[in-house]
Amino acid sequence: MYNIQVYNSIAERGLAVLNDTNYTVGSVENVDAILLRSYNLQDETISSSVKAIARAGVGVNNIPVEALTERGVIVFNTPGANANAVKELVLMSLIASSRNLFRAVTWTNTLQGEGETVPQQVEAGKKEFVGTEIQGKRLGVIGVGAIGVLVANDATALGMEVVAYDPFISVNTAWQLSRDVQRAHSPEEIFQTCDYITMHVPLTEQTKEMLNTKAFQQMKPGMKVLNFSRGELVHERDLKQAIEENIVSSYITDFPNDDLLGMKNVVAIPHLGASTHESEVNCAIMAANQLKQFLETGNIQNSVNFPNVYMPVTGRKRLTVVHQNIPNMVGQITSLLANHSINIADMMNRSKGQWAYTLIDLDQDVDHKEKLIKQVMEISGVRHVRII
């Protein structure tokens, strides 16, 4: 029996994944796992019984990932589950910014109360909002993951010339990318040659404030920038200067703050990227399935702090070990099994940076389960051990 603590309103179809006799879901004690959306766990005391946390969404800044990693807690997110929702908003914003739609609608609303003169004022005023078409324009996509690949492909279908930059593109994404999408060898190539830029990269030390004065000074006048990834990717004081110098004609972001709300040529959207009913359902189902798979089989998929590990389930007892990625760790674990006269049927070890995860299928039952778990836990560098 597993106890799942749920925060936020999780879509019913997601909760249904855990709707069987093996699970108690809701506000529970002796928590085995947590399922949440944007609830802030940063200042919460997280029980030592928690083995995994699944975020029904992509960003995990509401979860103390580093501290949980030290404890051996697996943190999941749901990359790709909201990709279509974000893609549609990006494409809408791309077209709307080109046609000055946001400013035009705001101006039109100021005509309320003008009575029969509204049509005449509209005809007289619309020349202030003449836009451009996106067909034939050059779009730079920085980051070609689950969202970026959809944006790039659909933009080419709309007649844009698309160039993409991503030094870490996966083989799977490369297969999905349209052959019409050109490859950029550096961000500078995008800065210097594109009419539009859209960013779809995670926030890291390398990407933080990647759009700064140095980047803006390389851009063509009238650049339109879309940011549906993370607000911190853009240096906002440098952005303001670029707008004043007419380098950036439009900045559309899904991450408003007080400074941006008062800035010229900025359209601030209230973080709607993944806010569709379909996206919320997809994220909830994906997050719940990842928790279920991990708790029942030990397999890991889409963890932000530990490697993906998958071994087929054969009905044997399975030992799972979360540990530091250091020499002779696997040797120590297997030696302990040998001391207990336990044969290994199958084994997999994967690492991610400083951390690693080992799955071992055992050829026989374990007579002294708690004793074995205690002995493995005593190995220096081991953080968590289970026998499933």
MIVEXMAR-828173 format. One record per residue (C-alpha): x negated, y negated, z; residue number from 0. Coordinates in steps of 0.02 Angstrom, whole numbers. Layout:
<rs>
+--------+--------+--------+-----+
!      X !      Y !      Z !  nr !
+--------+--------+--------+-----+
!      X !      Y !      Z ! NUM !
...
+--------+--------+--------+-----+
</rs>
This chain:
<rs>
+--------+--------+--------+-----+
!      X !      Y !      Z !  nr !
+--------+--------+--------+-----+
!      0 !      0 !      0 !   0 !
!    -67 !   -171 !    -49 !   1 !
!    -12 !   -339 !     23 !   2 !
!    -12 !   -484 !   -102 !   3 !
!      0 !   -662 !    -36 !   4 !
!     87 !   -774 !   -163 !   5 !
!     70 !   -963 !   -170 !   6 !
!    164 !  -1079 !   -288 !   7 !
!    310 !  -1025 !   -395 !   8 !
!    250 !   -876 !   -496 !   9 !
!    354 !   -824 !   -647 !  10 !
!    468 !   -677 !   -607 !  11 !
!    400 !   -574 !   -751 !  12 !
!    229 !   -589 !   -672 !  13 !
!    290 !   -535 !   -501 !  14 !
!    380 !   -390 !   -583 !  15 !
!    210 !   -315 !   -626 !  16 !
!    187 !   -289 !   -439 !  17 !
!    365 !   -233 !   -408 !  18 !
!    338 !    -54 !   -352 !  19 !
!    316 !     41 !   -190 !  20 !
!    127 !     11 !   -187 !  21 !
!    148 !   -176 !   -159 !  22 !
!    220 !   -298 !    -35 !  23 !
!    226 !   -469 !   -115 !  24 !
!    260 !   -640 !    -38 !  25 !
!    207 !   -710 !    129 !  26 !
!    119 !   -561 !    207 !  27 !
!     -8 !   -511 !    339 !  28 !
!   -167 !   -409 !    315 !  29 !
!   -183 !   -486 !    141 !  30 !
!   -271 !   -381 !     10 !  31 !
!   -258 !   -508 !   -131 !  32 !
!   -194 !   -682 !   -171 !  33 !
!    -95 !   -734 !   -325 !  34 !
!    -78 !   -922 !   -355 !  35 !
!    -72 !  -1063 !   -480 !  36 !
!   -133 !  -1235 !   -423 !  37 !
!   -116 !  -1212 !   -233 !  38 !
!   -273 !  -1282 !   -150 !  39 !
!   -370 !  -1147 !    -57 !  40 !
!   -524 !  -1255 !    -32 !  41 !
!   -481 !  -1300 !    148 !  42 !
!   -388 !  -1140 !    192 !  43 !
!   -453 !  -1000 !    302 !  44 !
!   -453 !   -848 !    189 !  45 !
!   -434 !   -683 !    281 !  46 !
!   -581 !   -563 !    281 !  47 !
!   -462 !   -429 !    217 !  48 !
!   -444 !   -518 !     48 !  49 !
!   -528 !   -422 !    -92 !  50 !
!   -473 !   -525 !   -243 !  51 !
!   -390 !   -688 !   -294 !  52 !
!   -304 !   -714 !   -462 !  53 !
!   -269 !   -888 !   -530 !  54 !
!   -125 !   -893 !   -654 !  55 !
!   -217 !  -1021 !   -760 !  56 !
!   -393 !  -1060 !   -815 !  57 !
!   -466 !  -1189 !   -697 !  58 !
!   -522 !  -1124 !   -527 !  59 !
!   -575 !  -1288 !   -445 !  60 !
!   -437 !  -1258 !   -316 !  61 !
!   -526 !  -1100 !   -258 !  62 !
!   -690 !  -1095 !   -157 !  63 !
!   -772 !   -979 !   -282 !  64 !
!   -950 !   -993 !   -218 !  65 !
!   -906 !   -952 !    -38 !  66 !
!   -794 !   -808 !    -92 !  67 !
!   -931 !   -738 !   -203 !  68 !
!  -1047 !   -728 !    -54 !  69 !
!   -913 !   -623 !     30 !  70 !
!   -892 !   -510 !   -121 !  71 !
!   -716 !   -571 !   -163 !  72 !
!   -674 !   -556 !   -348 !  73 !
!   -595 !   -714 !   -422 !  74 !
!   -494 !   -696 !   -582 !  75 !
!   -423 !   -823 !   -703 !  76 !
!   -320 !   -803 !   -861 !  77 !
!   -417 !   -867 !  -1012 !  78 !
!   -314 !   -869 !  -1170 !  79 !
!   -145 !   -846 !  -1088 !  80 !
!   -105 !  -1031 !  -1108 !  81 !
!   -207 !  -1057 !  -1267 !  82 !
!    -60 !  -1079 !  -1386 !  83 !
!     24 !  -1206 !  -1272 !  84 !
!   -134 !  -1313 !  -1262 !  85 !
!   -166 !  -1294 !  -1449 !  86 !
!      6 !  -1360 !  -1492 !  87 !
!    -17 !  -1512 !  -1380 !  88 !
!   -188 !  -1547 !  -1456 !  89 !
!   -120 !  -1542 !  -1633 !  90 !
!     28 !  -1650 !  -1585 !  91 !
!    -89 !  -1778 !  -1506 !  92 !
!   -204 !  -1771 !  -1656 !  93 !
!    -63 !  -1820 !  -1774 !  94 !
!     19 !  -1942 !  -1653 !  95 !
!   -143 !  -2037 !  -1624 !  96 !
!   -173 !  -2048 !  -1812 !  97 !
!      0 !  -2123 !  -1839 !  98 !
!    -10 !  -2239 !  -1687 !  99 !
!    147 !  -2152 !  -1627 ! 100 !
!    121 !  -2180 !  -1441 ! 101 !
!     99 !  -2370 !  -1459 ! 102 !
!    239 !  -2380 !  -1586 ! 103 !
!    367 !  -2294 !  -1476 ! 104 !
!    317 !  -2400 !  -1326 ! 105 !
!    342 !  -2558 !  -1430 ! 106 !
!    509 !  -2499 !  -1498 ! 107 !
!    575 !  -2474 !  -1322 ! 108 !
!    540 !  -2657 !  -1285 ! 109 !
!    675 !  -2703 !  -1410 ! 110 !
!    814 !  -2636 !  -1300 ! 111 !
!    948 !  -2768 !  -1277 ! 112 !
!    909 !  -2859 !  -1439 ! 113 !
!   1075 !  -2805 !  -1512 ! 114 !
!   1104 !  -2811 !  -1699 ! 115 !
!    931 !  -2883 !  -1732 ! 116 !
!    842 !  -2720 !  -1685 ! 117 !
!    836 !  -2649 !  -1863 ! 118 !
!    767 !  -2812 !  -1932 ! 119 !
!    635 !  -2824 !  -1793 ! 120 !
!    586 !  -2644 !  -1824 ! 121 !
!    559 !  -2677 !  -2009 ! 122 !
!    459 !  -2834 !  -1970 ! 123 !
!    354 !  -2754 !  -1832 ! 124 !
!    313 !  -2583 !  -1903 ! 125 !
!    167 !  -2649 !  -2005 ! 126 !
!     70 !  -2664 !  -1841 ! 127 !
!     72 !  -2476 !  -1823 ! 128 !
!     20 !  -2417 !  -1995 ! 129 !
!    -81 !  -2258 !  -1968 ! 130 !
!   -185 !  -2133 !  -2064 ! 131 !
!   -154 !  -1954 !  -2118 ! 132 !
!   -259 !  -1814 !  -2048 ! 133 !
!   -270 !  -1721 !  -2214 ! 134 !
!   -448 !  -1732 !  -2280 ! 135 !
!   -517 !  -1803 !  -2117 ! 136 !
!   -660 !  -1720 !  -2024 ! 137 !
!   -624 !  -1641 !  -1853 ! 138 !
!   -762 !  -1588 !  -1736 ! 139 !
!   -717 !  -1449 !  -1614 ! 140 !
!   -837 !  -1433 !  -1468 ! 141 !
!   -811 !  -1262 !  -1387 ! 142 !
!   -735 !  -1121 !  -1488 ! 143 !
!   -658 !  -1011 !  -1354 ! 144 !
!   -479 !   -953 !  -1342 ! 145 !
!   -408 !  -1129 !  -1369 ! 146 !
!   -541 !  -1202 !  -1482 ! 147 !
!   -527 !  -1063 !  -1611 ! 148 !
!   -338 !  -1090 !  -1626 ! 149 !
!   -360 !  -1279 !  -1644 ! 150 !
!   -496 !  -1257 !  -1776 ! 151 !
!   -397 !  -1131 !  -1878 ! 152 !
!   -234 !  -1229 !  -1875 ! 153 !
!   -321 !  -1394 !  -1915 ! 154 !
!   -395 !  -1316 !  -2072 ! 155 !
!   -221 !  -1256 !  -2119 ! 156 !
!   -163 !  -1437 !  -2103 ! 157 !
!   -293 !  -1489 !  -2229 ! 158 !
!   -429 !  -1554 !  -2115 ! 159 !
!   -614 !  -1524 !  -2138 ! 160 !
!   -664 !  -1437 !  -1976 ! 161 !
!   -837 !  -1416 !  -1903 ! 162 !
!   -863 !  -1321 !  -1739 ! 163 !
!  -1004 !  -1316 !  -1613 ! 164 !
!  -1023 !  -1178 !  -1484 ! 165 !
!  -1193 !  -1099 !  -1447 ! 166 !
!  -1108 !   -965 !  -1341 ! 167 !
!   -973 !   -909 !  -1462 ! 168 !
!   -921 !   -729 !  -1432 ! 169 !
!   -917 !   -596 !  -1566 ! 170 !
!   -729 !   -577 !  -1541 ! 171 !
!   -700 !   -764 !  -1569 ! 172 !
!   -816 !   -766 !  -1719 ! 173 !
!   -706 !   -633 !  -1800 ! 174 !
!   -551 !   -740 !  -1769 ! 175 !
!   -624 !   -902 !  -1837 ! 176 !
!   -568 !   -954 !  -2011 ! 177 !
!   -703 !   -943 !  -2144 ! 178 !
!   -658 !  -1123 !  -2188 ! 179 !
!   -724 !  -1186 !  -2021 ! 180 !
!   -901 !  -1251 !  -2040 ! 181 !
!  -1035 !  -1224 !  -1909 ! 182 !
!  -1121 !  -1370 !  -1822 ! 183 !
!  -1294 !  -1334 !  -1753 ! 184 !
!  -1285 !  -1469 !  -1619 ! 185 !
!  -1160 !  -1587 !  -1537 ! 186 !
!  -1252 !  -1730 !  -1620 ! 187 !
!  -1199 !  -1665 !  -1790 ! 188 !
!  -1018 !  -1682 !  -1735 ! 189 !
!  -1044 !  -1853 !  -1655 ! 190 !
!  -1123 !  -1922 !  -1813 ! 191 !
!  -1009 !  -1851 !  -1949 ! 192 !
!   -832 !  -1830 !  -1882 ! 193 !
!   -677 !  -1939 !  -1878 ! 194 !
!   -600 !  -1844 !  -1731 ! 195 !
!   -674 !  -1745 !  -1586 ! 196 !
!   -583 !  -1621 !  -1476 ! 197 !
!   -669 !  -1535 !  -1329 ! 198 !
!   -634 !  -1361 !  -1264 ! 199 !
!   -779 !  -1319 !  -1149 ! 200 !
!   -788 !  -1280 !   -963 ! 201 !
!   -855 !  -1408 !   -841 ! 202 !
!  -1035 !  -1365 !   -799 ! 203 !
!  -1192 !  -1462 !   -756 ! 204 !
!  -1234 !  -1456 !   -941 ! 205 !
!  -1065 !  -1520 !  -1002 ! 206 !
!  -1027 !  -1647 !   -867 ! 207 !
!  -1011 !  -1821 !   -945 ! 208 !
!  -1072 !  -1753 !  -1112 ! 209 !
!   -980 !  -1897 !  -1194 ! 210 !
!  -1082 !  -2045 !  -1134 ! 211 !
!  -1163 !  -2200 !  -1208 ! 212 !
!  -1294 !  -2096 !  -1298 ! 213 !
!  -1157 !  -1991 !  -1381 ! 214 !
!  -1041 !  -2139 !  -1418 ! 215 !
!  -1180 !  -2238 !  -1501 ! 216 !
!  -1198 !  -2099 !  -1630 ! 217 !
!  -1013 !  -2102 !  -1680 ! 218 !
!   -930 !  -2188 !  -1826 ! 219 !
!   -820 !  -2339 !  -1785 ! 220 !
!   -639 !  -2290 !  -1755 ! 221 !
!   -674 !  -2119 !  -1680 ! 222 !
!   -526 !  -2031 !  -1600 ! 223 !
!   -570 !  -1920 !  -1450 ! 224 !
!   -456 !  -1787 !  -1375 ! 225 !
!   -494 !  -1711 !  -1205 ! 226 !
!   -383 !  -1568 !  -1149 ! 227 !
!   -523 !  -1477 !  -1060 ! 228 !
!   -587 !  -1573 !   -907 ! 229 !
!   -585 !  -1758 !   -868 ! 230 !
!   -765 !  -1756 !   -806 ! 231 !
!   -830 !  -1714 !   -979 ! 232 !
!   -818 !  -1900 !  -1019 ! 233 !
!   -915 !  -2040 !   -934 ! 234 !
!   -771 !  -2161 !   -911 ! 235 !
!   -870 !  -2323 !   -893 ! 236 !
!   -964 !  -2280 !  -1053 ! 237 !
!   -797 !  -2238 !  -1135 ! 238 !
!   -728 !  -2409 !  -1089 ! 239 !
!   -878 !  -2492 !  -1168 ! 240 !
!   -860 !  -2385 !  -1325 ! 241 !
!   -678 !  -2439 !  -1339 ! 242 !
!   -726 !  -2623 !  -1318 ! 243 !
!   -855 !  -2602 !  -1457 ! 244 !
!   -722 !  -2522 !  -1570 ! 245 !
!   -820 !  -2360 !  -1578 ! 246 !
!   -676 !  -2263 !  -1500 ! 247 !
!   -506 !  -2316 !  -1566 ! 248 !
!   -408 !  -2188 !  -1466 ! 249 !
!   -442 !  -2077 !  -1315 ! 250 !
!   -308 !  -1950 !  -1272 ! 251 !
!   -331 !  -1855 !  -1111 ! 252 !
!   -231 !  -1732 !  -1008 ! 253 !
!   -318 !  -1793 !   -849 ! 254 !
!   -256 !  -1965 !   -795 ! 255 !
!   -333 !  -2069 !   -656 ! 256 !
!   -310 !  -2248 !   -599 ! 257 !
!   -453 !  -2317 !   -705 ! 258 !
!   -391 !  -2234 !   -864 ! 259 !
!   -212 !  -2293 !   -840 ! 260 !
!   -270 !  -2472 !   -855 ! 261 !
!   -387 !  -2444 !  -1002 ! 262 !
!   -351 !  -2505 !  -1178 ! 263 !
!   -322 !  -2375 !  -1316 ! 264 !
!   -306 !  -2233 !  -1190 ! 265 !
!   -158 !  -2114 !  -1191 ! 266 !
!   -149 !  -2020 !  -1027 ! 267 !
!    -39 !  -1864 !  -1027 ! 268 !
!     15 !  -1795 !   -857 ! 269 !
!    -82 !  -1631 !   -869 ! 270 !
!     45 !  -1545 !   -981 ! 271 !
!    -77 !  -1435 !  -1078 ! 272 !
!    -16 !  -1270 !  -1009 ! 273 !
!    154 !  -1331 !   -951 ! 274 !
!    270 !  -1224 !  -1055 ! 275 !
!    385 !  -1086 !   -995 ! 276 !
!    298 !   -964 !  -1111 ! 277 !
!    125 !  -1010 !  -1046 ! 278 !
!    176 !   -993 !   -864 ! 279 !
!    248 !   -821 !   -897 ! 280 !
!     95 !   -765 !   -995 ! 281 !
!    -24 !   -825 !   -859 ! 282 !
!     77 !   -743 !   -720 ! 283 !
!     85 !   -575 !   -808 ! 284 !
!   -100 !   -579 !   -850 ! 285 !
!   -152 !   -627 !   -673 ! 286 !
!    -42 !   -495 !   -592 ! 287 !
!   -105 !   -359 !   -710 ! 288 !
!   -285 !   -404 !   -670 ! 289 !
!   -252 !   -390 !   -483 ! 290 !
!   -159 !   -226 !   -506 ! 291 !
!   -298 !   -152 !   -613 ! 292 !
!   -433 !   -203 !   -490 ! 293 !
!   -344 !   -145 !   -333 ! 294 !
!   -291 !     23 !   -406 ! 295 !
!   -443 !     66 !   -515 ! 296 !
!   -584 !    -52 !   -467 ! 297 !
!   -598 !   -112 !   -646 ! 298 !
!   -633 !   -298 !   -671 ! 299 !
!   -570 !   -404 !   -816 ! 300 !
!   -586 !   -594 !   -830 ! 301 !
!   -676 !   -628 !   -667 ! 302 !
!   -760 !   -797 !   -653 ! 303 !
!   -890 !   -738 !   -527 ! 304 !
!   -923 !   -554 !   -567 ! 305 !
!   -951 !   -456 !   -728 ! 306 !
!   -816 !   -368 !   -826 ! 307 !
!   -825 !   -182 !   -786 ! 308 !
!   -714 !    -46 !   -856 ! 309 !
!   -722 !    143 !   -831 ! 310 !
!   -578 !    256 !   -883 ! 311 !
!   -479 !    326 !   -737 ! 312 !
!   -497 !    515 !   -726 ! 313 !
!   -412 !    551 !   -560 ! 314 !
!   -575 !    566 !   -463 ! 315 !
!   -616 !    469 !   -307 ! 316 !
!   -704 !    307 !   -353 ! 317 !
!   -833 !    209 !   -254 ! 318 !
!   -839 !     22 !   -290 ! 319 !
!   -983 !    -86 !   -228 ! 320 !
!  -1002 !   -275 !   -241 ! 321 !
!  -1183 !   -323 !   -215 ! 322 !
!  -1325 !   -440 !   -256 ! 323 !
!  -1417 !   -410 !   -419 ! 324 !
!  -1581 !   -349 !   -344 ! 325 !
!  -1701 !   -205 !   -380 ! 326 !
!  -1665 !    -28 !   -317 ! 327 !
!  -1487 !    -66 !   -265 ! 328 !
!  -1412 !     75 !   -369 ! 329 !
!  -1550 !    192 !   -312 ! 330 !
!  -1508 !    161 !   -129 ! 331 !
!  -1323 !    191 !   -159 ! 332 !
!  -1350 !    353 !   -255 ! 333 !
!  -1474 !    415 !   -125 ! 334 !
!  -1341 !    394 !      9 ! 335 !
!  -1219 !    495 !    -96 ! 336 !
!  -1349 !    631 !   -115 ! 337 !
!  -1374 !    634 !     74 ! 338 !
!  -1187 !    668 !     89 ! 339 !
!  -1202 !    806 !    -43 ! 340 !
!  -1088 !    707 !   -159 ! 341 !
!  -1115 !    729 !   -346 ! 342 !
!  -1090 !    584 !   -467 ! 343 !
!   -969 !    616 !   -611 ! 344 !
!   -989 !    447 !   -694 ! 345 !
!  -1064 !    279 !   -653 ! 346 !
!  -1071 !    101 !   -718 ! 347 !
!  -1171 !    -49 !   -657 ! 348 !
!  -1153 !   -225 !   -727 ! 349 !
!  -1225 !   -391 !   -672 ! 350 !
!  -1182 !   -575 !   -690 ! 351 !
!  -1319 !   -691 !   -634 ! 352 !
!  -1363 !   -657 !   -452 ! 353 !
!  -1220 !   -536 !   -427 ! 354 !
!  -1178 !   -360 !   -483 ! 355 !
!  -1042 !   -230 !   -471 ! 356 !
!  -1059 !    -41 !   -471 ! 357 !
!   -923 !     89 !   -503 ! 358 !
!   -959 !    271 !   -464 ! 359 !
!   -838 !    415 !   -494 ! 360 !
!   -866 !    556 !   -370 ! 361 !
!   -857 !    740 !   -412 ! 362 !
!   -774 !    784 !   -247 ! 363 !
!   -676 !    712 !   -103 ! 364 !
!   -766 !    618 !     35 ! 365 !
!   -748 !    702 !    204 ! 366 !
!   -814 !    556 !    304 ! 367 !
!   -749 !    409 !    204 ! 368 !
!   -769 !    272 !    337 ! 369 !
!   -944 !    332 !    380 ! 370 !
!   -999 !    324 !    198 ! 371 !
!   -924 !    150 !    175 ! 372 !
!  -1013 !     90 !    333 ! 373 !
!  -1180 !    159 !    274 ! 374 !
!  -1166 !     79 !    102 ! 375 !
!  -1116 !    -86 !    182 ! 376 !
!  -1276 !    -78 !    286 ! 377 !
!  -1383 !    -87 !    128 ! 378 !
!  -1458 !   -261 !    118 ! 379 !
!  -1371 !   -361 !    -17 ! 380 !
!  -1206 !   -264 !    -17 ! 381 !
!  -1053 !   -373 !     10 ! 382 !
!   -902 !   -259 !    -10 ! 383 !
!   -867 !    -73 !    -26 ! 384 !
!   -710 !     25 !    -64 ! 385 !
!   -665 !    206 !   -100 ! 386 !
!   -510 !    218 !   -209 ! 387 !
+--------+--------+--------+-----+
</rs>
